[in-house]
């Protein structure tokens, strides 16, 4: 291992998706570049840690598992993978309020800031600290039982998904905003999303795309058995709640696809704007519009752009 260039200790948590050999190569390259700049690297591993054992580079790194303090003392969390890997890494960054940077090794990789083809450039920007950080809105989630006793609490960067566990029936849900009922309907579930999450599960369920600069909470019924259950965009200062009928099926509140809280019949989910945002690393000034077009491969042929005003 190389010596530090100065007395300042710098450390980064590397979160690689290790399911493919080419991903391991990218993780090794990243670790080598950081180490050559005198930056200590710790690596997140799954419980067995086996994918790292055959790597002469990664096997020598300090290892941590997915715990609340995994990124403690790090200047940022560097993610190599797709959106699922990014969301798990964001959980670690959020816990200790450090920035998170995603390099896409997956397919769409909507949450990633850069693509793997520019890996060396991205790592150099991290080494030189030539990046900026912007805040992304989150939501805080509280689940209460039928007696209004708290079952669990959580948070989400993308969304909390209230999901019916009985696939042979529907979930009888009641939607509430700011303490007032809005509608009741049978459904497979309800998605309560941030603007960041509007391009994820909520988008697949028929919700609109919200630009991330917008502060708002998006509510999307999922496969509702009713004619007039359209998505809603509500104030970030609102409290959105979903109650299940006490005679209905058990459900589950799932945050960002991997943090579940059980919901027995008659329970209630309350969602508010998160008290702590996710600190999102930006490497360039590309717009969200450009990202949307690129990631979703939207057709833009025929576009001529704004016309300059002619002077007489």
JOHURA-V842526 format. One record per backbone hydrogen bond with DSSP energy under -1.0 kcal/mol. CO is the residue of the C=O (numbers start at 0). NH is the residue of the N-H. E is the energy in kcal/mol with one decimal. If there is no record, write none. Layout:
BEGIN
co=CO nh=NH e=E
co=CO nh=NH e=E
END
This chain:
BEGIN
co=9 nh=39 e=-2.7
co=10 nh=74 e=-2.7
co=11 nh=41 e=-2.3
co=12 nh=77 e=-2.9
co=13 nh=43 e=-2.5
co=14 nh=79 e=-2.6
co=19 nh=23 e=-1.5
co=20 nh=24 e=-1.8
co=21 nh=25 e=-1.9
co=22 nh=26 e=-2.4
co=23 nh=27 e=-2.6
co=24 nh=28 e=-2.4
co=25 nh=29 e=-2.3
co=26 nh=30 e=-2.5
co=27 nh=31 e=-2.3
co=28 nh=32 e=-2.2
co=29 nh=33 e=-2.4
co=30 nh=34 e=-2.5
co=31 nh=35 e=-2.3
co=33 nh=38 e=-2.5
co=34 nh=37 e=-2.0
co=39 nh=11 e=-2.4
co=41 nh=13 e=-3.2
co=42 nh=63 e=-2.2
co=48 nh=51 e=-1.3
co=49 nh=52 e=-1.3
co=51 nh=54 e=-1.7
co=54 nh=58 e=-1.9
co=56 nh=59 e=-1.0
co=57 nh=60 e=-1.4
co=61 nh=42 e=-2.8
co=63 nh=44 e=-2.5
co=64 nh=66 e=-1.8
co=66 nh=69 e=-1.9
co=68 nh=71 e=-1.5
co=70 nh=73 e=-2.1
co=75 nh=12 e=-1.9
co=76 nh=100 e=-2.8
co=77 nh=14 e=-3.1
co=78 nh=102 e=-2.9
co=79 nh=16 e=-2.5
co=80 nh=104 e=-1.2
co=81 nh=85 e=-2.2
co=82 nh=86 e=-2.5
co=83 nh=87 e=-1.7
co=84 nh=88 e=-2.2
co=85 nh=89 e=-2.9
co=86 nh=90 e=-1.4
co=87 nh=91 e=-1.1
co=88 nh=92 e=-2.3
co=89 nh=93 e=-2.9
co=90 nh=94 e=-1.4
co=92 nh=97 e=-2.1
co=98 nh=76 e=-2.3
co=99 nh=280 e=-2.4
co=100 nh=78 e=-3.4
co=101 nh=112 e=-2.1
co=101 nh=113 e=-1.6
co=102 nh=80 e=-2.1
co=103 nh=115 e=-1.2
co=113 nh=103 e=-3.2
co=114 nh=117 e=-1.7
co=115 nh=118 e=-1.9
co=117 nh=121 e=-2.4
co=118 nh=122 e=-2.6
co=119 nh=123 e=-2.2
co=120 nh=124 e=-2.0
co=121 nh=125 e=-1.8
co=122 nh=126 e=-2.7
co=123 nh=127 e=-2.6
co=124 nh=129 e=-2.1
co=131 nh=281 e=-3.2
co=133 nh=279 e=-3.3
co=135 nh=277 e=-2.2
co=137 nh=273 e=-3.3
co=138 nh=155 e=-2.1
co=139 nh=271 e=-2.1
co=140 nh=153 e=-2.4
co=141 nh=269 e=-3.0
co=142 nh=150 e=-3.3
co=142 nh=151 e=-1.4
co=143 nh=267 e=-2.9
co=144 nh=147 e=-2.2
co=148 nh=144 e=-2.7
co=151 nh=142 e=-2.9
co=153 nh=140 e=-2.9
co=155 nh=138 e=-2.2
co=157 nh=193 e=-2.5
co=158 nh=255 e=-2.8
co=159 nh=191 e=-2.5
co=160 nh=253 e=-2.5
co=161 nh=189 e=-1.6
co=162 nh=251 e=-1.9
co=165 nh=168 e=-1.5
co=170 nh=186 e=-1.6
co=171 nh=244 e=-2.5
co=172 nh=184 e=-2.4
co=173 nh=242 e=-2.5
co=174 nh=181 e=-3.2
co=174 nh=182 e=-1.1
co=175 nh=240 e=-2.8
co=176 nh=179 e=-1.4
co=179 nh=176 e=-2.4
co=182 nh=174 e=-3.2
co=184 nh=172 e=-2.7
co=185 nh=224 e=-3.7
co=186 nh=170 e=-3.5
co=187 nh=163 e=-2.7
co=188 nh=221 e=-3.0
co=189 nh=161 e=-3.1
co=190 nh=219 e=-3.0
co=191 nh=159 e=-2.4
co=192 nh=217 e=-2.8
co=194 nh=197 e=-1.0
co=196 nh=199 e=-1.9
co=199 nh=203 e=-1.8
co=200 nh=204 e=-1.6
co=201 nh=206 e=-2.8
co=202 nh=205 e=-1.6
co=210 nh=213 e=-2.2
co=216 nh=233 e=-3.0
co=217 nh=192 e=-3.2
co=218 nh=231 e=-2.6
co=219 nh=190 e=-2.8
co=221 nh=187 e=-2.2
co=221 nh=188 e=-1.1
co=223 nh=225 e=-1.3
co=231 nh=218 e=-3.0
co=233 nh=216 e=-2.2
co=234 nh=237 e=-1.6
co=238 nh=177 e=-3.0
co=239 nh=270 e=-3.0
co=240 nh=175 e=-2.8
co=241 nh=268 e=-2.5
co=242 nh=173 e=-2.4
co=244 nh=247 e=-2.6
co=249 nh=164 e=-2.1
co=250 nh=262 e=-2.7
co=251 nh=162 e=-3.1
co=252 nh=260 e=-2.3
co=253 nh=160 e=-2.8
co=254 nh=257 e=-1.7
co=254 nh=258 e=-1.7
co=258 nh=254 e=-2.6
co=260 nh=252 e=-2.9
co=262 nh=250 e=-3.3
co=263 nh=266 e=-1.6
co=266 nh=243 e=-2.5
co=267 nh=143 e=-3.1
co=268 nh=241 e=-2.1
co=269 nh=141 e=-2.4
co=270 nh=239 e=-2.5
co=271 nh=139 e=-2.6
co=277 nh=135 e=-2.5
co=278 nh=99 e=-2.1
co=279 nh=133 e=-2.7
co=281 nh=131 e=-2.3
co=286 nh=290 e=-1.9
co=287 nh=291 e=-2.7
co=288 nh=292 e=-2.3
co=289 nh=293 e=-2.5
co=290 nh=294 e=-3.0
co=291 nh=295 e=-2.0
co=292 nh=297 e=-1.6
co=299 nh=302 e=-1.7
END
